[in-house]
Amino acid sequence: MDDIDIITEGFYLLVFGMGFVVVFLTLLVIATSIMSRIMMRFEPAPVPASPRKGHTVAASGQPNDQALVAVMSAAIKKYREDRNGQ
């Protein structure tokens, strides 16, 4: 009969342990949701970004920065040269 008592105690520990974890995780999700709602209420409204001086904006809305294009082109060229050399 001792084997059945040990199995029963193990089952009770399993149920209580899993129950505790489920309750804890549920409370954690609820607390996180409440904190998120509180932070969203007090968060300031986003400020729209204005284009910086000296930068032109293309028709697509993307900045037309020639230096950035040149750097990216050089990086791609270097990568392709290194890859073909291996």
Secondary structure, DSSP 8 states (H G I E B T S, - for coil): -HHHHHHHHHHHHHHHHHHHHHHHHHHHHHHHHHHHHHHHHHS---------TT--B-TTSSB--HHHHHHHHHHHHHHHHHHHH-
